[in-house]
Each structure stands twice: as C-alpha cells, then as structure tokens.
C-alpha cells in the first residue's frame, strides 16, 4: 500500500508547515504554554489560534462549499492534521474535526447553517458528552435523561471525562429519552448551549498534571430544534460520529514527531560519549519504531482515501487509531529508556532534554489505553465490525 501525493497536496503541506512555523515561534511557546491544560496551551491562546486557522481556510477545507467549506478531499484534512500534530499546535480537537463532520453527516439543514460557518471561522469550542460514571466502555448504559417538555427537552445527569468542557461554547451530548426500550434504542443526541442555566463544570487533576473535567446538567432546557436526528435514534449517530472521531485521532503527526526527536537525540554526542546511534541495538530499536510509524501513517491516509472516495470507513478507523496510539506508546517507552536518568528531569533543569517533555508525554499518553474506547475495546470493535467475529 503506497500513497503518492499530488504536487498540489505537497504544496498545501508546505503552506501549512510555513504557517505553523511562523505562528508558533519560541516566544509564543514560552508565553502561552500551560501545564494545567490538556493540550498544554492556555485556553485563550487555543481559541485565538483556532480563529487564525479559520481565517487561513484550514478548518473547513474538506467541507461542501455551501457551508463555507473549500470542497477539497479528505486527504487535505489529513495532511493538515498530520502537520498540526507534528508541530504540537493548539486547537486540533473535536471542535474542528469530530463535531463538524458529525453535523455534516447527521444534522438538519438548519443546524448546518447555524453552526458550520461559525465552526469554519474558528469561533466555537465544543465538548463531547458521552461518557458517564457508569457508562464508559459500555456507553449504551448512560443514565443522563432528556424529557420532552413542550418545545424543549429537559436534560439532567452527569458527564465524565469531558475534555476541555470548561472552555466549550456548546456540547455534543447523548441522553436517554426512552427507558422502556432496549438501552441502545432509547438514546437521543442534542446540541447543548453551555451558557444554559443549570450547567456546572468541575475539574480533577490527572497524573500528567493537566486537569480533566466533568459536566453536571441540572434540568437544562434544550430547544427541540437542537435535537440532532430523530428521538430515540441517537445510538447510530453516536457510532457514526465515533468513526469520525477515530479517523481524526489516527493522524500520524505525533508518532512522526516522537521518532524524529529520538533520532536527533541519538545522532549527537551526549556528555562526551559517542552518539547512541553508533550502538547497533539502538539502531535496531529506531528502525523498528520507524517501520511502525510508517505503518501508522499509511493507515491514516488509507482511511482518508476511503473518505475521499465517498465511503464511510468503520472498523478501519478503529484499526488506524489503535495502531497510531500503540506506536506512540512504543515511542514513549523507548524515549524513557534512551534518555535514562535524564528522562524525569523537569524543564527548568539544565540537563533536561527537550524541555522535559518526553516524560510528560509518557504520563500524558497513558490515557490512550482507555480513552475513545481504549486498546481492548477497540480490538473488540475491529473483531466484530471488521472480522465478523461473535461477541
């Protein structure tokens, strides 16, 4: 499997790289990094940067023109996501990847007209309200209720692991609208204005240092026209939307960055010792990681090519994100091993390598093993939806 990029696609990649290098200078990094935030950038800078992405035409480049998009293929969106990850830029999240694609696929015409142009301009931040204290891997077990009340629904419940909910303008929220049918059939999808009365956002620290959030909804009124799709038919929207999420999460820029960083480190002398790259064992480790990174990259563009051909990949997105994230964990572990005693040094230590980010990423990426389905659940999805195996 080999993908060749066109001259136009390569020119686009160069344009994105130049934009990111111009905008994310060392001074910007020093001024706007925040270890308490999941993406390690301040919320204010993330929102401002997202508006710059919108002004540059990057967010909606693959959307239909009637919604302000550029009408380009999904290959361009994957190139953009790859370079954003590689340069560790802020703003590459559900607000410009997962949610707008779900609205394009499942939203009403009024919802598309109301939200997509604003998303395309980088004006809106979103959180995804799926997981709950008793509904994670078994998402259909969610207990948040939405009860019809005239021209609105009233939502009450709690959402857990609600990434960046504290900076969200809207929520993409699943809630139970029918308790008298099998649990997969009584769920509906809503767009929730986070300024609505009755919403409270809390936070808890993670082992990586950043804070995660929970959202409490106490009789929150949501207009009926913000119901997405049909009542009780939300499970298919959840599953279809998750496929878009996994396609976005499979972007290969992170593993490429991790690989290049380790090669750079191993190519120069350290404390007067010969470069680690002279060691045949290290050579073998880096070659192995390089092959895994290339496979992850090919899988990501394989999914993008399916989208570009008008297909709706399903288990393929799970395979791509699983391979990318497992490869990233391989890079995390190899980085800790190669840096040795220098790995845990903090950024302010004169001996710290790469600003101490290798160990920070090691702890940060622990959530890869259970978030967005996690490694085990994702394997089950591949087995059932891809290979047709029984539960």
DOBAVEX-584615 format. One record per residue: z, y, x of N, C-alpha, C in turn; residue in one letter. Coordinates in steps of 0.2 Angstrom, whole numbers, padded with zeros to 4 digits, always signed. Layout:
ZYXZYXZYXA;...
***
This chain:
+0000-0006+0004+0000+0000+0000+0000+0006+0004X;-0005+0010+0004-0006+0016+0008-0008+0022+0004X;-0005+0028+0004-0007+0033+0000-0010+0039+0005X;-0016+0041+0004-0019+0047+0008-0018+0053+0004X;-0016+0058+0007-0015+0065+0004-0022+0069+0004X;-0024+0072-0001-0029+0076+0000-0028+0082+0004X;-0033+0086+0006-0032+0092+0010-0028+0097+0006X;-0029+0097+0000-0026+0102-0005-0018+0100-0005X;-0017+0094-0005-0010+0092-0006-0006+0093+0001X;-0010+0092+0007-0007+0094+0013-0006+0101+0014X;-0010+0105+0011-0009+0112+0012-0004+0115+0007X;-0003+0111+0002+0003+0113-0003+0010+0111+0001X;+0010+0105+0004+0016+0103+0008+0017+0109+0013X;+0012+0111+0017+0013+0116+0022+0016+0122+0019X;+0014+0124+0013+0016+0130+0010+0023+0130+0008X;+0025+0124+0005+0032+0123+0003+0037+0123+0009X;+0035+0120+0015+0039+0120+0021+0040+0127+0024X;+0034+0131+0024+0035+0138+0026+0039+0142+0022X;+0039+0141+0015+0043+0144+0010+0051+0143+0012X;+0052+0136+0013+0059+0134+0014+0062+0137+0021X;+0058+0136+0026+0060+0139+0032+0061+0146+0032X;+0057+0150+0028+0058+0157+0028+0064+0159+0024X;+0065+0155+0019+0071+0157+0014+0078+0155+0017X;+0078+0149+0020+0084+0146+0022+0085+0147+0030X;+0086+0153+0032+0087+0154+0039+0095+0152+0041X;+0096+0152+0047+0103+0151+0049+0108+0155+0046X;+0106+0162+0046+0111+0167+0042+0112+0165+0035X;+0107+0163+0032+0108+0161+0025+0113+0155+0024X;+0112+0150+0029+0116+0144+0029+0123+0146+0030X;+0124+0150+0035+0131+0152+0036+0134+0156+0030X;+0130+0160+0027+0133+0164+0021+0134+0161+0015X;+0131+0155+0013+0130+0153+0006+0132+0145+0006X;+0135+0142+0011+0137+0135+0011+0144+0135+0008X;+0145+0130+0004+0152+0129+0000+0154+0122+0000X;+0159+0120+0004+0160+0113+0004+0164+0110-0003X;+0165+0115-0007+0168+0113-0013+0163+0111-0019X;+0157+0113-0017+0151+0111-0022+0148+0105-0020X;+0145+0102-0025+0142+0095-0024+0136+0096-0020X;+0132+0101-0020+0126+0102-0016+0128+0105-0010X;+0134+0108-0009+0137+0111-0003+0134+0118-0003X;+0131+0121-0008+0129+0128-0009+0133+0131-0014X;+0134+0138-0014+0138+0141-0019+0134+0141-0025X;+0137+0141-0031+0133+0142-0037+0129+0148-0038X;+0131+0153-0036+0127+0160-0036+0121+0159-0032X;+0121+0156-0026+0115+0156-0022+0111+0151-0025X;+0113+0145-0027+0109+0140-0030+0105+0143-0036X;+0108+0147-0040+0105+0149-0046+0099+0154-0044X;+0101+0159-0039+0097+0164-0037+0091+0160-0033X;+0092+0155-0029+0087+0151-0026+0082+0148-0031X;+0085+0145-0036+0081+0142-0041+0076+0147-0045X;+0078+0153-0046+0074+0158-0048+0068+0160-0043X;+0070+0159-0037+0064+0160-0032+0059+0155-0032X;+0062+0149-0033+0057+0143-0034+0053+0144-0040X;+0056+0146-0045+0052+0148-0051+0046+0153-0050X;+0048+0158-0047+0044+0164-0045+0038+0161-0041X;+0039+0157-0036+0034+0154-0032+0030+0149-0035X;+0031+0147-0042+0027+0142-0045+0028+0135-0044X;+0034+0133-0041+0035+0127-0039+0038+0122-0044X;+0042+0125-0049+0046+0121-0054+0041+0117-0059X;+0037+0121-0062+0033+0118-0067+0026+0116-0065X;+0025+0115-0059+0018+0114-0056+0015+0108-0059X;+0018+0103-0062+0016+0097-0065+0016+0097-0072X;+0018+0103-0075+0018+0103-0082+0011+0105-0085X;+0010+0104-0092+0004+0107-0095+0004+0115-0095X;-0001+0118-0095-0002+0125-0094+0001+0128-0100X;+0001+0125-0106+0003+0128-0112+0010+0130-0112X;+0014+0127-0108+0021+0128-0107+0023+0132-0100X;+0018+0135-0098+0019+0139-0092+0018+0135-0085X;+0016+0129-0086+0015+0124-0080+0009+0125-0076X;+0008+0122-0071+0002+0123-0066-0003+0118-0068X;-0001+0112-0072-0006+0107-0073-0008+0103-0067X;-0004+0103-0062-0005+0098-0056-0003+0091-0058X;-0005+0087-0053-0002+0080-0054+0005+0079-0052X;+0008+0073-0053+0015+0072-0051+0015+0071-0044X;+0010+0070-0041+0010+0069-0033+0013+0076-0030X;+0011+0082-0033+0013+0088-0030+0021+0089-0031X;+0023+0087-0037+0030+0087-0038+0034+0083-0033X;+0032+0077-0032+0035+0073-0027+0035+0076-0020X;+0029+0079-0018+0029+0082-0012+0034+0088-0011X;+0034+0092-0017+0039+0097-0017+0047+0094-0016X;+0048+0089-0020+0055+0086-0020+0056+0083-0013X;+0051+0080-0010+0052+0077-0003+0054+0083+0002X;+0051+0088+0002+0052+0094+0006+0059+0097+0005X;+0060+0098-0002+0067+0101-0004+0072+0097-0001X;+0072+0090-0002+0077+0086+0001+0077+0086+0009X;+0072+0086+0012+0072+0086+0019+0075+0092+0022X;+0074+0098+0019+0076+0104+0021+0083+0106+0018X;+0086+0101+0014+0093+0101+0011+0093+0108+0007X;+0088+0109+0003+0088+0116-0001+0092+0115-0007X;+0095+0120-0010+0098+0120-0016+0094+0120-0022X;+0096+0118-0027+0093+0118-0034+0088+0113-0036X;+0088+0107-0032+0084+0101-0033+0088+0097-0037X;+0089+0098-0044+0093+0094-0048+0090+0093-0055X;+0094+0090-0059+0092+0089-0066+0089+0095-0070X;+0091+0101-0068+0089+0107-0071+0081+0108-0070X;+0078+0105-0065+0071+0106-0064+0067+0100-0063X;+0071+0094-0064+0067+0088-0063+0068+0084-0070X;+0074+0081-0071+0075+0076-0076+0074+0080-0083X;+0078+0085-0084+0079+0088-0091+0072+0091-0093X;+0068+0095-0089+0062+0097-0092+0057+0091-0094X;+0057+0086-0089+0052+0081-0091+0054+0077-0097X;+0061+0076-0098+0063+0073-0105+0061+0078-0111X;+0062+0084-0110+0060+0089-0116+0052+0088-0117X;+0048+0088-0111+0041+0087-0112+0040+0081-0116X;+0043+0075-0114+0042+0069-0117+0044+0068-0124X;+0050+0071-0126+0054+0069-0132+0055+0075-0136X;+0055+0081-0134+0057+0087-0138+0052+0089-0143X;+0054+0093-0148+0050+0096-0153+0046+0101-0150X;+0041+0103-0153+0037+0109-0151+0041+0115-0150X;+0045+0116-0155+0050+0122-0155+0054+0122-0149X;+0057+0116-0147+0061+0115-0141+0057+0116-0135X;+0051+0114-0134+0047+0115-0128+0046+0122-0127X;+0044+0126-0133+0043+0133-0132+0049+0137-0130X;+0055+0135-0133+0061+0139-0132+0064+0138-0125X;+0063+0132-0122+0066+0130-0116+0062+0130-0110X;+0056+0127-0110+0052+0126-0104+0050+0132-0100X;+0048+0137-0104+0046+0143-0100+0052+0146-0096X;+0058+0146-0099+0064+0148-0095+0066+0144-0090X;+0065+0137-0091+0066+0132-0085+0061+0134-0079X;+0055+0135-0081+0050+0136-0077+0051+0142-0072X;+0054+0147-0075+0056+0153-0071+0063+0152-0067X;+0066+0146-0068+0072+0145-0064+0078+0149-0067X;+0078+0150-0074+0083+0154-0077+0089+0150-0080X;+0088+0143-0080+0093+0139-0084+0095+0133-0079X;+0102+0132-0080+0105+0127-0077+0108+0122-0082X;+0107+0115-0081+0109+0110-0086+0114+0105-0083X;+0118+0102-0087+0122+0096-0085+0119+0091-0090X;+0120+0084-0088+0118+0079-0092+0125+0075-0094X;+0126+0075-0101+0132+0072-0104+0131+0065-0107X;+0131+0061-0102+0130+0054-0104+0137+0050-0103X;+0139+0049-0097+0145+0045-0095+0151+0048-0098X;+0156+0043-0100+0162+0045-0103+0167+0040-0100X;+0174+0042-0101+0179+0037-0098+0178+0030-0099X;+0175+0028-0105+0174+0021-0107+0167+0019-0107X;+0163+0024-0105+0156+0022-0105+0152+0025-0099X;+0151+0020-0094+0148+0022-0088+0142+0017-0088X;+0143+0011-0084+0138+0006-0084+0136+0004-0091X;+0141+0003-0095+0139+0001-0102+0139+0008-0106X;+0133+0011-0105+0133+0018-0108+0133+0018-0116X;+0130+0012-0119+0130+0012-0126+0137+0012-0129X;+0142+0011-0125+0149+0011-0128+0152+0018-0129X;+0148+0024-0128+0150+0030-0128+0153+0032-0135X;+0159+0036-0135+0163+0037-0141+0162+0044-0143X;+0159+0049-0140+0159+0056-0142+0155+0056-0149X;+0158+0059-0154+0155+0059-0161+0151+0065-0162X;+0146+0065-0166+0142+0070-0169+0142+0069-0176X;+0145+0074-0180+0145+0073-0188+0141+0078-0191X;+0136+0076-0195+0132+0081-0199+0136+0086-0203X;+0135+0092-0203+0139+0097-0207+0134+0103-0209X;+0130+0102-0214+0125+0107-0217+0120+0107-0212X;+0118+0113-0209+0113+0114-0205+0115+0113-0197X;+0120+0110-0196+0123+0109-0189+0126+0102-0189X;+0127+0100-0182+0131+0094-0181+0137+0097-0177X;+0143+0093-0178+0149+0095-0175+0151+0089-0170X;+0151+0091-0164+0152+0086-0158+0159+0087-0156X;+0162+0081-0155+0169+0080-0152+0169+0074-0148X;+0172+0075-0142+0173+0070-0137+0173+0073-0130X;+0173+0068-0125+0173+0070-0118+0168+0066-0114X;+0165+0070-0109+0160+0068-0105+0163+0068-0098X;+0162+0063-0094+0164+0062-0087+0159+0062-0082X;+0161+0063-0076+0156+0063-0070+0150+0068-0072X;+0152+0074-0074+0147+0079-0077+0145+0084-0071X;+0140+0081-0067+0138+0085-0061+0137+0092-0063X;+0140+0097-0059+0139+0104-0060+0139+0107-0067X;+0143+0104-0071+0144+0107-0078+0147+0114-0078X;+0151+0115-0073+0154+0122-0073+0149+0128-0072X;+0143+0126-0070+0138+0131-0069+0132+0131-0074X;+0133+0126-0079+0127+0124-0083+0127+0130-0089X;+0121+0131-0091+0119+0135-0097+0119+0131-0103X;+0116+0125-0102+0115+0120-0108+0117+0113-0105X;+0119+0109-0110+0120+0102-0109+0115+0097-0113X;+0113+0092-0109+0108+0087-0112+0113+0081-0114X;+0115+0081-0120+0121+0077-0122+0120+0072-0127X;+0122+0066-0126+0121+0060-0130+0128+0059-0134X;+0127+0058-0141+0133+0057-0145+0132+0052-0151X;+0137+0049-0153+0136+0044-0158+0136+0048-0165X;+0131+0046-0169+0130+0049-0175+0131+0044-0181X;+0132+0037-0179+0132+0032-0184+0137+0026-0181X;+0142+0025-0184+0147+0020-0182+0146+0013-0185X;+0141+0013-0190+0140+0007-0195+0134+0003-0193X;+0132+0004-0187+0126+0000-0185+0127-0002-0177X;+0124-0007-0175+0125-0009-0168+0125-0003-0163X;+0129-0003-0158+0130+0003-0154+0124+0006-0151X;+0119+0002-0149+0113+0005-0146+0109+0009-0152X;+0110+0008-0158+0106+0011-0163+0109+0018-0166X;+0115+0019-0165+0119+0025-0168+0120+0031-0164X;+0115+0032-0159+0116+0037-0154+0111+0042-0155X;+0112+0049-0155+0108+0054-0155+0108+0059-0149X;+0103+0062-0148+0103+0067-0142+0103+0074-0144X;+0106+0078-0141+0107+0085-0143+0106+0090-0136X;+0104+0096-0138+0104+0101-0133+0110+0106-0135X;+0115+0106-0130+0121+0110-0132+0122+0116-0128X;+0123+0122-0131+0124+0128-0128+0131+0128-0125X;+0131+0129-0118+0138+0129-0115+0142+0135-0117X;+0140+0140-0120+0144+0146-0122+0147+0144-0129X;+0146+0139-0132+0148+0137-0138+0156+0137-0138X;+0159+0139-0144+0166+0138-0144+0168+0131-0144X;+0174+0129-0141+0176+0123-0141+0174+0118-0135X;+0171+0122-0130+0169+0118-0124+0174+0120-0118X;+0177+0115-0115+0181+0116-0109+0179+0111-0103X;+0178+0114-0097+0176+0111-0091+0182+0110-0086X;+0183+0104-0084+0189+0103-0079+0185+0100-0073X;+0189+0100-0067+0187+0098-0061+0192+0093-0057X;+0189+0089-0053+0193+0084-0049+0190+0084-0042X;+0194+0083-0037+0191+0083-0030+0188+0076-0029X;+0183+0076-0025+0181+0069-0023+0183+0068-0015X;+0181+0062-0013+0183+0060-0006+0179+0064-0001X;+0173+0066-0004+0168+0070+0001+0170+0077+0001X;+0175+0080-0003+0178+0086-0003+0175+0091-0008X;+0170+0089-0011+0167+0093-0017+0170+0091-0023X;+0170+0095-0028+0173+0094-0035+0168+0091-0040X;+0171+0087-0044+0167+0084-0049+0170+0086-0056X;+0166+0086-0061+0168+0089-0067+0168+0085-0073X;+0172+0086-0078+0172+0083-0085+0172+0089-0090X;+0169+0087-0096+0167+0092-0101+0171+0089-0107X;+0175+0093-0110+0178+0092-0117+0175+0096-0122X;+0173+0092-0127+0170+0096-0133+0174+0095-0139X;+0177+0100-0142+0181+0100-0147+0178+0104-0153X;+0175+0100-0158+0172+0102-0164+0167+0108-0162X;+0163+0106-0158+0157+0111-0155+0151+0110-0160X;+0150+0116-0163+0144+0116-0168+0137+0117-0164X;+0133+0112-0166+0126+0112-0163+0121+0113-0169X;+0117+0118-0169+0112+0119-0174+0107+0112-0174X;+0106+0111-0180+0102+0105-0182+0095+0105-0178X;+0092+0111-0177+0086+0111-0173+0087+0110-0166X;+0093+0109-0163+0094+0107-0156+0095+0099-0156X;+0094+0096-0161+0094+0088-0161+0087+0086-0158X;+0087+0082-0153+0081+0080-0150+0079+0073-0153X;+0073+0073-0155+0071+0067-0159+0074+0066-0165X;+0074+0060-0167+0077+0058-0174+0085+0056-0173X;+0088+0057-0179+0095+0055-0179+0095+0047-0178X;+0100+0045-0174+0102+0038-0173+0096+0035-0168X;+0092+0038-0166+0086+0036-0162+0087+0038-0154X;+0093+0040-0152+0094+0043-0146+0094+0038-0140X;+0095+0032-0141+0095+0027-0136+0088+0026-0132X;+0083+0027-0136+0076+0026-0132+0075+0033-0128X;+0078+0038-0131+0077+0044-0127+0082+0044-0120X;+0088+0041-0121+0092+0040-0115+0088+0036-0110X;+0086+0030-0112+0082+0026-0107+0076+0029-0104X;+0072+0032-0109+0066+0036-0106+0068+0041-0101X;+0073+0045-0103+0075+0050-0099+0078+0048-0092X;+0081+0042-0092+0084+0040-0086+0078+0038-0081X;+0073+0035-0084+0067+0034-0080+0065+0040-0076X;+0065+0046-0079+0063+0052-0076+0068+0054-0071X;+0074+0053-0072+0080+0054-0068+0079+0050-0061X;+0078+0043-0062+0077+0039-0056+0071+0041-0052X;+0066+0043-0055+0060+0045-0052+0061+0051-0047X;+0065+0055-0050+0067+0061-0046+0071+0060-0040X;+0076+0055-0042+0081+0054-0037+0078+0050-0031X;+0072+0047-0032+0069+0042-0027+0066+0047-0022X;+0066+0053-0022+0062+0057-0017+0065+0055-0010X;+0060+0055-0006+0062+0052+0001+0064+0057+0006X;+0064+0063+0005+0066+0068+0010+0073+0067+0013X;+0078+0064+0010+0084+0063+0013+0084+0058+0018X;+0081+0053+0017+0081+0047+0022+0076+0049+0028X;+0071+0053+0027+0067+0056+0032+0071+0061+0037X;+0075+0065+0034+0079+0069+0037+0084+0066+0042X;+0087+0061+0039+0093+0057+0042+0089+0053+0048X;+0084+0050+0047+0080+0047+0053+0078+0052+0058X;+0075+0057+0057+0073+0062+0062+0079+0065+0066X;+0085+0066+0062+0091+0068+0065+0093+0063+0071X;+0093+0057+0069+0096+0052+0073+0091+0051+0079X;+0085+0051+0078+0080+0051+0084+0081+0057+0089X;+0082+0063+0086+0083+0068+0090+0089+0068+0094X;+0095+0065+0091+0101+0064+0095+0100+0059+0100X;+0097+0054+0099+0096+0048+0104+0091+0050+0109X;+0087+0055+0108+0082+0056+0113+0084+0061+0119X;+0090+0063+0119+0093+0068+0124+0099+0065+0127X;+0101+0067+0133+0107+0065+0136+0113+0068+0133X;+0118+0064+0133+0125+0066+0129+0130+0065+0134X;+0133+0071+0136+0139+0071+0141+0137+0068+0148X;+0131+0069+0150+0129+0067+0156+0126+0059+0156X;+0127+0056+0151+0124+0049+0150+0117+0049+0148X;+0114+0044+0150+0107+0043+0148+0106+0043+0141X;+0100+0045+0139+0099+0045+0131+0100+0038+0128X;+0103+0038+0122+0104+0032+0119+0097+0028+0117X;+0092+0032+0117+0085+0029+0116+0083+0024+0121X;+0086+0025+0127+0084+0020+0133+0087+0013+0131X;+0092+0013+0127+0095+0006+0125+0091+0002+0120X;+0089-0004+0122+0084-0007+0118+0087-0009+0111X;+0094-0010+0111+0097-0011+0105+0096-0005+0100X;+0097+0001+0103+0097+0007+0099+0089+0008+0096X;+0085+0006+0101+0078+0006+0099+0076+0002+0093X;+0079-0004+0093+0078-0009+0088+0081-0006+0081X;+0087-0003+0082+0090-0001+0076+0086+0005+0073X;+0084+0010+0077+0080+0015+0074+0073+0013+0072X;+0070+0008+0075+0064+0006+0072+0065+0002+0066X;+0070-0001+0065+0072-0004+0058+0073+0001+0053X;+0077+0006+0055+0078+0011+0050+0071+0015+0048X;+0067+0016+0053+0061+0019+0052+0056+0015+0047X;+0056+0009+0048+0052+0005+0043+0055+0005+0036X;+0062+0005+0035+0065+0006+0029+0063+0012+0026X;+0064+0018+0030+0062+0024+0027+0055+0025+0025X;+0050+0022+0028+0043+0022+0026+0042+0018+0020X;+0046+0013+0019+0045+0009+0013+0048+0013+0007X;+0054+0017+0008+0056+0021+0003+0052+0026+0001X;+0048+0029+0006+0043+0035+0005+0037+0032+0001X;+0035+0026+0003+0029+0023-0001+0031+0022-0008X;+0037+0019-0009+0039+0018-0016+0040+0024-0020X;+0042+0029-0017+0042+0036-0021+0035+0038-0023X;+0031+0038-0019+0024+0040-0020+0020+0035-0025X;+0022+0029-0024+0020+0024-0029+0021+0026-0036X;+0028+0027-0037+0030+0030-0044+0026+0036-0046X;+0025+0041-0041+0022+0047-0043+0015+0046-0045X;+0012+0041-0041+0005+0039-0043+0004+0036-0050X;+0009+0032-0052+0009+0030-0059+0009+0035-0064X;+0014+0040-0063+0014+0046-0067+0008+0050-0067X;+0005+0051-0061-0002+0055-0061-0007+0051-0065X;-0007+0045-0066-0012+0041-0069-0010+0041-0077X;-0005+0044-0079-0003+0044-0086+0001+0038-0088X;+0003+0034-0083+0008+0029-0085+0015+0031-0086X;+0019+0027-0088+0026+0028-0089+0030+0023-0085X;+0031+0023-0079+0035+0018-0075+0042+0018-0077X;+0044+0011-0077+0051+0010-0080+0055+0007-0074X;+0054+0000-0074+0058-0003-0068+0056-0001-0061X;+0050+0001-0061+0048+0004-0054+0052+0010-0052X;+0054+0014-0057+0058+0020-0054+0065+0017-0052X;+0068+0012-0055+0074+0009-0053+0073+0006-0046X;+0068+0003-0045+0067+0000-0038+0066+0005-0033X;+0063+0011-0034+0062+0016-0029+0068+0019-0028X;+0072+0021-0033+0079+0024-0031+0084+0020-0028X;+0084+0013-0030+0088+0009-0026+0086+0008-0019X;+0080+0007-0017+0078+0007-0010+0079+0013-0007X;+0078+0019-0009+0079+0025-0006+0087+0026-0004X;+0091+0024-0009+0098+0026-0008+0101+0020-0004X;+0099+0014-0004+0102+0009+0001+0099+0011+0008X;+0093+0013+0008+0091+0015+0015+0095+0021+0018X;+0097+0026+0013+0101+0031+0015+0108+0029+0018X;+0111+0024+0014+0117+0021+0017+0117+0018+0023X;+0111+0015+0025+0110+0012+0031+0110+0017+0036X;+0107+0023+0035+0107+0028+0040+0113+0031+0041X;+0117+0032+0035+0124+0034+0036+0128+0030+0041X;+0128+0024+0040+0132+0019+0044+0129+0019+0051X;+0123+0019+0052+0120+0020+0059+0122+0026+0062X;+0122+0032+0059+0124+0038+0061+0131+0038+0064X;+0136+0035+0060+0143+0035+0062+0144+0030+0068X;+0140+0025+0068+0140+0020+0074+0138+0024+0081X;+0132+0027+0080+0129+0030+0086+0133+0036+0088X;+0136+0040+0084+0140+0046+0086+0146+0044+0089X;+0149+0038+0087+0155+0036+0089+0161+0041+0088X;+0165+0042+0093+0171+0046+0092+0169+0053+0090X;+0163+0055+0091+0161+0062+0089+0160+0063+0082X;+0159+0057+0078+0157+0057+0071+0162+0061+0067X;+0168+0060+0067+0173+0063+0062+0175+0070+0064X;+0172+0073+0069+0174+0080+0071+0172+0085+0066X;+0176+0090+0065+0174+0095+0060+0169+0100+0063X;+0166+0104+0058+0161+0108+0060+0163+0113+0065X;+0170+0115+0065+0172+0120+0070+0174+0117+0077X;+0173+0111+0078+0175+0108+0084+0169+0109+0089X;+0170+0111+0095+0164+0112+0100+0160+0106+0101X;+0163+0100+0100+0160+0094+0101+0156+0091+0095X;+0157+0094+0090+0154+0092+0083+0147+0092+0084X;+0144+0086+0082+0137+0085+0082+0134+0087+0075X;+0129+0091+0074+0125+0093+0068+0130+0096+0063X;+0135+0100+0066+0140+0103+0061+0144+0099+0058X;+0145+0093+0060+0150+0088+0057+0147+0085+0051X;+0140+0086+0049+0138+0084+0043+0136+0076+0042X;+0136+0073+0048+0135+0065+0047+0141+0062+0044X;+0147+0064+0046+0152+0060+0042+0153+0063+0035X;+0152+0069+0034+0152+0072+0027+0147+0068+0023X;+0141+0067+0025+0136+0063+0021+0138+0056+0020X;+0142+0053+0025+0144+0046+0024+0149+0046+0018X;+0153+0051+0018+0158+0051+0012+0154+0053+0005X;+0150+0058+0006+0147+0060+0000+0142+0055-0003X;+0139+0051+0001+0134+0046-0002+0138+0040-0004X;+0144+0039-0004+0147+0034-0007+0146+0033-0015X;+0145+0039-0018+0143+0039-0025+0136+0036-0026X;+0132+0035-0021+0126+0031-0023+0127+0024-0025X;+0132+0021-0023+0133+0014-0025+0135+0013-0032X;+0137+0019-0036+0139+0018-0043+0136+0023-0048X;+0133+0029-0045+0131+0034-0049+0124+0032-0051X;+0122+0035-0057+0115+0034-0060+0113+0026-0060X;+0118+0022-0063+0118+0015-0063+0121+0011-0057X;+0120+0014-0051+0123+0011-0046+0119+0005-0043X;+0121+0002-0038+0117-0003-0035+0116-0009-0039X;+0122-0012-0042+0122-0018-0045+0118-0017-0052X;+0120-0012-0056+0117-0011-0062+0109-0010-0062X;+0107-0006-0056+0100-0005-0055+0097-0012-0054X;+0100-0016-0050+0097-0023-0049+0096-0027-0056X;+0101-0026-0060+0100-0029-0067+0095-0027-0071X;+0094-0020-0070+0088-0017-0074+0081-0019-0071X;+0081-0020-0065+0075-0022-0062+0073-0030-0064X;+0079-0034-0064+0078-0041-0066+0076-0042-0073X;+0079-0038-0077+0077-0038-0085+0071-0035-0086X;+0070-0029-0084+0064-0025-0086+0058-0026-0082X;+0059-0028-0076+0053-0029-0071+0051-0037-0071X;+0056-0041-0070+0055-0048-0069+0056-0052-0075X;+0058-0049-0081+0059-0053-0087+0064-0058-0087X;+0069-0057-0083+0075-0062-0082+0080-0061-0088X;+0083-0066-0090+0088-0066-0095+0094-0062-0093X;+0098-0059-0098+0104-0056-0096+0109-0061-0093X;
***
